[in-house]
Each structure stands twice: as C-alpha cells, then as structure tokens.
C-alpha cells in the first residue's frame, strides 16, 4: 500500500515532516491523507511524510484492557477503538530528535492546498500553532484542536508521549487536558487560520478538510459504530449519567447505531476521488480494500462508490472547482 511506519527518529535529513497518525481501523484514511498531501504540494522535495501506526508502538498493546483517566472518569483502554491513535499526536518532536518543523494530522484530514505553506510559515517564536475546538469543548472547556498542529520541535523538548501515556494508567495524567493542550504554556501557542483544519466544512477556501464528525465519515457509511462517545457533558450532566450506565450495563458500543451518509456530497466525492487515484496508482489495491471491508473498516459498497465517483481536477486546482460543476 505504500504505508511507511517507523518507531525510531526519522526525517533527520529533511528537518520538515508531516506525520499522519492512525491505527488499524483508519489506515485507509491515512493512506488517502498521504496521497492528498503529495498531490497538492508543489514542494514535495522539501518535506517528508510519515504514517505513525499505533500498532508499531508497543506501549499501546501493553495497556489493552487497563483503566486510564479521561476527563475525571476511569475508562478502559481499547486499541480497537476508532481513535486509539490520538496519543501519537505528541510523538513527532521526539521522533524528529527535537529539531526542525513538523505538522501532525489525524487520518481523517485531507489536504486541498500545499502543506508547505503551513510547514514554512513564520511561527513568530511560538512552539505550537493550531486552532480551537468547535462546540462546547472549544467554547466552555477552551479545548484546543490538537488534530492538526504545526510544531517547532526544538521548543517541545518536554514532550514525551510514552511517559505521558503511561501516566494515564496510574491516574496522574488525565487524557482530556493533555489532548486539549491545556497543560501547555499558553504563551507558546498561537492560532492559524481555521481553513487549515476545517471541521466538516468544505469551501473553496478550505486548505485541509477534517471529516471530524465521526458518525458521517464518508468511507464508513453503513458500518456499525466503533467509537466511544464522551461521558462528561458539562452543559447537561444527566446525559453523561445515561451514557455511563449504557456502557456499564450493555457494553462499550451498545445502542450506538451505524455510521450515516455524509450530508455533503462534495466531501464524499473528494475523499473517493482521492481514493480512486490511490487505486489507479497502486497505492491501494482492490484486494486491500476488500479486506478492509471484511474487517468493517471501510463501507461495504466502496468499490461501487469508486466506480461512480467523478475524477478530481488536476492539481493545483482546488477540488471544488470541478466537483461543484460535476454535481
């Protein structure tokens, strides 16, 4: 499939790297994300791209089934959960030898512009650039979206993802403030334009599309829900009590239903247009896709969707320049 994984310091020549975090459930998204980064960049010789697969890091398997602290609540760590990769967000500085620039993204984020614009921008002395979360987590909790971060690795020598991950299991580190960057010195963080992490909004200004509403991720439509919702709702705590009771009485994924059709056809066409190119170039094989469908990682009609998906316009044209006309 062309997937690159590495558990050792990497990108030491380039000094600029984009890291895509993933687990086994989101590997198709990660491959497509890598393709999009390369497709839309006119500066591919200036940076590397690495996929960080959680299966390559023993710390995850070592804690399977153990309790950890999340938002003040003890939860069970499951590597089979859709987002079990998120602690790898904090690995890039160490993997880079605490030198150079890194961008880290989730596997459900797809470039529609040249990532070098972000990698090479003036950080004005800051260590981290990102954006705020949307909804209550951003407004009430002041949670920052670590799903896309631009990092000055030399300024993040205090980051040790394995140490922080281990601390979640002796309950001295809470997952939520860690993932929300609330424990970072606020003076070291600045914000980039929201278009670099556009939450389920796809416009001609979008530079990276984040299909962050897990329930409608385009390659998951119709599959059983395999991610665990939050269990702390500050605006209306009784919801959390119900969710906690559901989990304890009936299991982690009980009554969560199935993934739904994405409401924006352009976003579905963009993802499958990229996947179509991955298949055509051999980055993804039909055999690989059939296996992912059998594992319930990819929707069961993916091949039919690919067959009817319009081709994307050639880069550097924004995908919407043709998708809108095709629609």
C-alpha positions in Angstrom: 0.0 0.0 0.0 3.0 2.3 0.3 2.5 2.8 4.0 5.6 4.0 5.8 5.9 3.4 9.6 8.8 3.9 11.9 9.3 3.9 15.7 12.7 5.5 15.5 13.9 9.1 15.0 13.1 10.0 11.4 13.1 12.9 8.9 16.6 13.9 10.2 17.7 15.0 6.7 14.7 17.0 5.7 14.1 18.7 9.0 10.5 19.1 8.0 7.9 16.3 8.1 4.2 15.7 8.1 3.1 13.0 10.5 -0.2 11.2 9.9 -1.4 9.3 13.0 -3.6 6.2 12.6 -4.5 2.8 13.9 -5.6 -0.4 12.0 -9.2 0.9 11.7 -8.2 4.2 10.0 -5.3 3.0 7.8 -7.3 3.6 4.6 -7.9 7.2 5.6 -4.2 7.6 6.5 -3.1 6.4 3.0 -5.5 8.7 1.3 -4.3 11.6 3.6 -0.7 11.0 2.5 -1.8 11.0 -1.2 -3.6 14.3 -0.8 -0.6 15.9 0.9 1.6 14.9 -2.0 -1.0 15.7 -4.7 -1.5 19.3 -3.7 2.1 20.3 -2.9 4.5 21.9 -5.3 7.2 21.5 -2.8 7.4 17.7 -2.2 11.2 17.8 -2.2 11.2 19.9 0.9 9.4 17.7 3.4 8.8 14.0 4.3 5.5 12.3 5.1 5.3 9.6 7.7 2.4 7.5 8.8 2.5 6.7 12.5 0.6 3.5 13.0 -0.2 2.8 16.7 0.4 -0.9 16.1 4.1 0.0 15.7 4.4 1.3 19.3 4.4 -1.4 22.0 3.0 0.9 24.7 -0.5 0.7 23.2 -0.7 -3.1 23.3 0.8 -3.3 26.7 -2.2 -1.4 28.2 -5.0 -3.1 26.4 -8.0 -3.5 28.7 -6.5 -1.4 31.5 -8.2 1.6 33.2 -7.0 5.1 32.5 -8.1 8.6 33.4 -10.2 10.6 30.9 -12.0 13.8 31.9 -12.0 12.7 35.5 -13.6 9.4 34.7 -11.9 6.0 34.7 -12.3 4.3 31.2 -11.0 1.1 29.7 -8.2 1.4 27.1 -9.2 -0.4 23.9 -6.8 -0.4 21.0 -9.8 -1.4 18.8 -11.4 2.0 19.4 -11.6 4.2 16.3 -9.4 6.9 17.9 -6.9 4.9 19.9 -4.1 6.6 18.0 -4.5 10.1 19.5 -1.6 9.9 22.0 0.8 9.6 19.0 0.0 13.3 18.3 2.7 14.1 20.8 5.4 11.9 19.3 6.8 14.0 16.4 9.2 16.2 18.3 11.0 13.2 19.8 10.9 11.3 16.5 12.5 14.4 14.9 15.3 14.5 17.5 13.7 17.7 18.8 14.8 19.5 15.7 13.1 21.1 12.7 9.4 21.6 11.9 6.6 19.1 12.0 2.9 19.1 11.2 0.8 16.3 12.7 -2.7 15.4 11.4 -5.4 12.9 12.1 -6.1 10.2 9.4 -9.4 11.8 8.5 -7.8 15.1 7.3 -7.2 15.7 3.6 -5.2 18.4 2.1 -6.7 20.6 -0.6 -3.7 23.1 -0.7 0.1 23.0 -0.4 1.1 21.9 3.1 4.4 23.6 2.7 2.6 26.9 3.1 1.9 25.8 6.7 5.2 24.0 7.3 7.3 27.1 6.3 5.2 29.9 7.8 6.6 32.3 10.4 5.6 31.0 13.8 6.7 34.2 15.5 8.7 32.3 18.1 5.8 30.1 19.2 6.2 26.3 19.8 2.7 25.3 18.6 0.1 26.5 16.1 -3.4 25.1 16.0 -7.0 26.1 16.2 -9.7 25.9 18.9 -12.1 23.0 19.0 -15.7 23.7 17.9 -18.8 23.4 20.0 -18.9 23.2 23.8 -15.4 21.8 24.1 -14.0 24.9 22.5 -16.4 27.5 24.0 -16.7 26.1 27.5 -13.6 24.0 28.1 -11.3 26.2 25.9 -10.0 23.0 24.4 -7.6 23.4 21.5 -7.7 21.1 18.5 -4.6 19.0 18.6 -5.8 17.1 15.5 -3.7 19.5 13.3 -0.6 21.1 14.9 2.3 22.9 13.4 5.3 22.2 15.8 8.7 23.8 16.3 10.3 20.6 17.7 13.2 22.3 19.3 10.8 24.2 21.6 9.0 21.0 22.7 11.7 19.1 24.5 9.3 18.5 27.4 7.1 16.4 25.2 7.5 12.6 25.8 4.3 10.9 24.6 5.2 7.5 26.1 5.8 9.0 29.5 2.5 10.9 29.5 0.6 7.9 28.1 2.0 5.7 30.9 0.9 8.3 33.5 -2.7 8.0 32.4 -2.8 4.5 33.8 -1.5 5.4 37.3 -4.1 8.2 37.1 -1.6 11.1 37.4 -2.3 12.2 33.9 -5.8 13.0 32.6 -6.2 12.3 28.9 -8.5 15.2 28.2 -6.4 18.2 29.3 -3.4 16.6 27.7 -5.1 16.2 24.3 -6.6 19.7 24.6 -3.2 21.3 25.2 -4.5 22.8 28.4 -1.3 21.9 30.2 0.9 23.8 27.8 2.2 27.3 28.5 -0.4 29.4 26.7 2.2 32.0 25.7 3.9 29.3 23.5 0.7 28.7 21.4 -0.7 30.7 18.5 -3.5 30.0 16.1 -3.5 29.5 12.4 -6.5 30.1 10.1 -9.3 27.6 10.6 -9.1 26.6 7.0 -6.0 24.5 7.9 -8.3 22.3 10.0 -11.7 22.9 8.5 -14.2 20.9 10.6 -16.6 19.3 8.2 -16.8 22.5 6.2 -15.6 22.3 2.6 -15.4 25.6 0.7 -13.0 27.0 -2.0 -11.0 28.4 1.0 -10.5 25.1 2.7 -6.9 24.1 2.9 -7.3 20.9 4.8 -10.7 19.2 5.2 -11.3 17.4 8.5 -14.1 15.0 8.5 -14.3 15.3 12.2 -18.0 14.2 12.7 -17.1 10.5 13.1 -20.7 9.4 12.6 -20.6 10.6 8.9 -17.1 9.8 7.7 -17.6 9.1 4.0 -15.7 5.7 3.9 -17.6 4.3 6.9 -21.2 4.8 5.8 -23.5 1.9 7.0 -20.9 0.2 9.3 -21.6 -0.4 13.0 -20.4 2.5 15.2 -17.0 1.6 16.7 -16.0 4.8 18.6 -16.9 5.7 22.1 -18.7 8.9 22.9 -17.8 11.3 25.7 -19.1 10.7 29.2 -18.9 14.2 30.6 -21.4 16.8 29.5 -20.9 20.0 31.4 -23.9 21.7 29.9 -26.3 18.9 30.9 -24.7 16.3 33.2 -27.6 13.8 33.2 -26.6 12.9 29.6 -23.3 11.7 31.0 -25.0 9.6 33.6 -27.1 7.9 31.0 -24.1 7.2 28.7 -22.1 5.8 31.6 -24.9 3.5 32.6 -25.4 2.3 29.0 -21.7 1.4 28.8 -21.6 -0.4 32.1 -24.8 -2.4 31.6 -24.7 -3.2 27.9 -21.1 -2.7 26.6 -18.9 -0.1 25.0 -20.7 0.2 21.7 -24.3 -0.9 22.6 -27.1 1.1 21.0 -24.8 3.5 19.2 -26.2 2.5 15.8 -24.4 2.8 12.4 -22.4 5.3 10.5 -24.6 7.7 8.5 -24.4 9.0 4.9 -22.3 12.2 4.8 -24.7 15.2 4.2 -22.2 16.9 1.8 -21.8 15.0 -1.5 -18.8 17.2 -2.3 -16.9 15.9 0.7 -17.7 12.3 -0.2 -16.7 12.9 -3.8 -13.4 14.5 -2.6 -12.5 11.5 -0.4 -13.4 8.9 -3.0 -11.8 10.9 -5.8 -8.5 10.7 -3.8 -9.0 7.0 -3.1 -9.7 6.4 -6.8 -6.3 7.9 -7.6 -4.7 5.7 -4.9 -6.2 2.6 -6.6 -5.2 3.7 -10.1 -1.6 4.3 -8.9 -1.3 1.1 -7.0 -1.0 2.8 -3.5 -4.1 0.8 -2.6 -5.2 -2.5 -4.2 -8.7 -3.8 -4.7 -7.6 -6.8 -2.5 -6.6 -4.4 0.3 -10.0 -2.6 0.1 -11.9 -5.9 0.1 -10.0 -7.0 3.2 -10.8 -3.6 4.9 -14.4 -4.0 4.0 -14.5 -7.5 5.5 -13.0 -6.1 8.7 -15.7 -3.3 8.8 -13.0 -0.6 8.4 -14.4 0.5 5.0 -18.0 0.7 3.9 -19.1 -2.4 2.0 -20.1 -0.6 -1.2 -16.8 1.2 -1.5 -16.0 -0.3 -4.9 -19.4 0.7 -6.3 -18.9 4.3 -4.9 -15.5 4.4 -6.5 -17.0 3.4 -9.9 -19.4 6.4 -9.9 -17.1 9.0 -8.4 -16.0 11.8 -10.8 -12.3 12.4 -11.3 -10.8 15.3 -9.4 -9.4 18.3 -11.4 -5.6 18.3 -11.8 -3.7 20.0 -9.0 -3.2 22.8 -8.1 -6.9 23.4 -8.9 -9.0 23.3 -5.7 -11.2 20.1 -5.8 -14.4 22.2 -5.6 -13.5 23.9 -8.9 -14.7 20.8 -10.7 -16.7 18.9 -8.1 -19.3 21.6 -7.9 -19.7 21.6 -11.7 -20.0 17.8 -11.7 -22.7 17.9 -9.1 
